[in-house]
Amino acid sequence: MKRKIKILIIVLLILTILIILFGVLKIQNYILKKIYKTNYSEYVYKYSEENNIDPLLTFAIIKAESNFKRNIKSKSGAIGLMQLMESTALEEAKEVNQEITVTESLYNPEINIKIGTKYYAKLIKKYDGNSLLALAAYNAGIGNVDNWIKQGIIKEDGSDIENIPFKETNSYVRKIVRDYKIYQQLYK
C-alpha cells in the first residue's frame, strides 16, 4: 500500500511539473508574441507573397525598421513602417503602379509595405537571391554594398557578412537574422 502511495505521489509530482512547464511555455510564447508582433499582417502576407519573400522576414524587417510604428520618420528622412527614403519610394512606386503624391502617402501601411517589399525583392534579385546582401543594401544602400564587394571587404556570396564595415548595418543584418529565426519559431 505504501508503495502505491509513493508511485501515486511521484506521478502527481511529474504531472504537476509538466503542467507548470506547459504554463510557463505558454506564458513565454504569449510574451514573445507581444514583442514579435504581426501587425498589418494582411498587407505583409499579400505583398510579401507577391514578391516571393517570406512574410516572417518582412515582419522582422518592419520590427527592426520601425517596431511597427507607422507614423515614424528617421533622422535621415526614412518614412513609415519599412523606413523608405522618399527618393527610393518614388522610384519603386512607379514599378508597382502606385501613385505617391506626397510624403504622407508613405505613412499609409499598405502603400509602405507594398513599396518596401517590392524594393527588398529587387535587392534580392540584384544580389542573386542573397537575402543577407539584400538586407545590407536595404540599410546601407546599394552603392556601399557594391563597393564593399568590389574592395573585397565582403564576398559576393555574402558568406562573410560579419565583415560589414558599418557598425549600424552589421548590427542591423544580425538583428534581422535573429528576429527572423524567432518569428519562424513563434509562427511556423
C-alpha positions in Angstrom: 0.0 0.0 0.0 2.8 2.4 0.9 4.5 1.6 -2.5 1.3 2.5 -4.4 1.0 5.8 -2.5 4.7 6.6 -3.3 4.1 5.9 -7.0 0.9 8.0 -6.9 2.8 10.9 -5.3 5.6 10.6 -7.9 3.1 10.6 -10.8 1.2 13.6 -9.3 4.5 15.4 -8.9 5.5 14.7 -12.5 2.1 15.8 -13.8 2.4 19.0 -11.7 5.9 19.7 -13.1 4.6 19.2 -16.6 1.6 21.4 -16.1 3.8 24.1 -14.7 6.3 23.8 -17.6 3.5 23.9 -20.1 2.1 27.0 -18.4 5.5 28.7 -18.4 6.0 27.9 -22.1 2.5 29.3 -22.9 3.2 32.5 -21.0 6.7 32.8 -22.6 5.1 32.4 -26.1 2.4 35.0 -25.2 5.1 37.5 -24.1 7.2 36.8 -27.1 4.3 37.3 -29.4 3.7 40.7 -27.8 7.3 41.6 -28.6 7.4 40.0 -32.0 4.2 41.4 -33.4 2.5 40.6 -36.7 0.6 43.9 -37.1 -0.5 44.7 -40.6 -0.5 41.0 -41.5 -3.0 41.4 -44.3 -0.6 43.7 -46.1 2.6 41.8 -45.1 1.3 38.5 -46.4 -0.2 39.9 -49.5 2.8 41.9 -50.7 5.4 39.5 -49.4 3.9 36.7 -51.3 3.5 38.8 -54.4 7.3 39.5 -54.2 8.3 36.0 -53.2 9.5 37.0 -49.8 8.8 35.0 -46.6 6.3 37.2 -44.7 8.0 36.3 -41.5 11.2 38.0 -42.8 9.1 41.1 -43.7 7.8 41.2 -40.1 11.5 41.0 -38.9 12.4 43.9 -41.2 9.5 46.0 -40.0 10.3 45.3 -36.4 13.9 46.4 -37.0 13.0 49.4 -39.1 10.1 50.9 -37.1 8.9 48.5 -34.5 5.5 48.6 -36.2 5.1 52.4 -35.6 3.6 53.6 -38.9 4.0 57.3 -38.3 7.7 57.3 -37.7 10.3 59.3 -39.6 14.1 58.8 -39.0 16.7 61.5 -38.7 17.8 60.6 -42.3 14.3 61.1 -43.6 13.2 57.4 -43.9 9.5 57.1 -43.5 6.9 54.7 -42.2 6.8 51.0 -41.3 9.6 49.9 -43.6 11.5 53.2 -43.3 11.6 54.1 -47.0 13.5 57.1 -48.3 11.3 59.3 -50.4 13.5 59.0 -53.5 13.6 55.2 -53.3 9.9 55.1 -52.7 9.1 57.3 -55.7 11.2 55.2 -58.0 9.7 51.9 -56.7 6.1 53.3 -56.7 6.3 53.6 -60.5 7.2 49.9 -60.8 4.2 48.8 -58.8 1.8 51.4 -60.4 1.3 53.1 -57.1 0.8 56.9 -57.2 2.5 58.8 -54.4 1.7 62.4 -54.4 3.2 63.5 -51.1 5.5 62.1 -48.4 2.3 61.5 -46.4 1.5 58.5 -48.6 4.4 56.6 -47.2 2.8 56.7 -43.7 0.0 54.6 -45.1 0.8 51.0 -44.0 -0.4 49.3 -47.2 1.5 51.6 -49.5 4.6 51.5 -47.4 4.6 47.7 -47.2 3.7 47.3 -50.9 6.7 49.5 -51.9 9.1 48.2 -49.2 8.6 44.6 -50.2 8.9 45.4 -53.9 12.2 47.2 -53.2 13.6 44.4 -51.0 12.6 41.8 -53.7 14.5 44.0 -56.2 17.6 43.9 -53.9 17.4 40.1 -53.5 17.3 39.8 -57.3 20.2 42.2 -57.7 22.3 40.1 -55.3 21.3 36.7 -56.9 19.0 35.6 -54.2 21.3 36.5 -51.3 19.0 37.9 -48.6 21.9 38.9 -46.4 23.4 41.2 -49.0 19.9 42.5 -49.8 19.4 43.4 -46.1 22.8 45.1 -46.0 21.8 47.1 -49.1 18.4 47.9 -47.7 20.1 49.5 -44.8 23.4 51.0 -46.2 22.5 51.4 -49.8 23.4 49.5 -53.0 26.4 51.7 -53.6 28.0 50.8 -50.3 27.4 47.1 -50.6 28.7 47.1 -54.2 31.8 48.9 -53.0 32.4 46.5 -50.2 32.2 43.6 -52.6 34.4 45.3 -55.1 37.0 46.1 -52.4 36.9 42.5 -51.1 35.6 43.6 -47.7 32.7 41.2 -48.1 32.3 38.3 -50.5 29.9 38.4 -53.4 28.2 35.3 -51.9 27.7 37.1 -48.6 29.3 34.3 -46.7 31.3 36.7 -44.6 28.5 39.2 -43.9 30.0 39.7 -40.4 32.7 41.8 -42.1 30.3 44.6 -43.0 32.3 47.7 -42.0 29.4 49.9 -41.0 28.6 49.1 -37.4 24.9 50.1 -37.8 24.5 47.9 -40.9 26.4 45.0 -39.3 24.1 45.1 -36.3 21.0 45.6 -38.5 21.7 42.5 -40.5 22.4 40.4 -37.4 19.3 41.7 -35.6 17.0 40.8 -38.6 18.5 37.3 -38.9 18.0 36.8 -35.1 14.5 38.2 -35.2 13.6 36.2 -38.3 14.6 33.0 -36.5 12.4 34.0 -33.6 9.5 34.7 -35.9 9.9 31.3 -37.5 9.9 29.6 -34.1 6.8 31.5 -33.0 4.6 31.5 -36.1 5.5 28.4 -38.2 
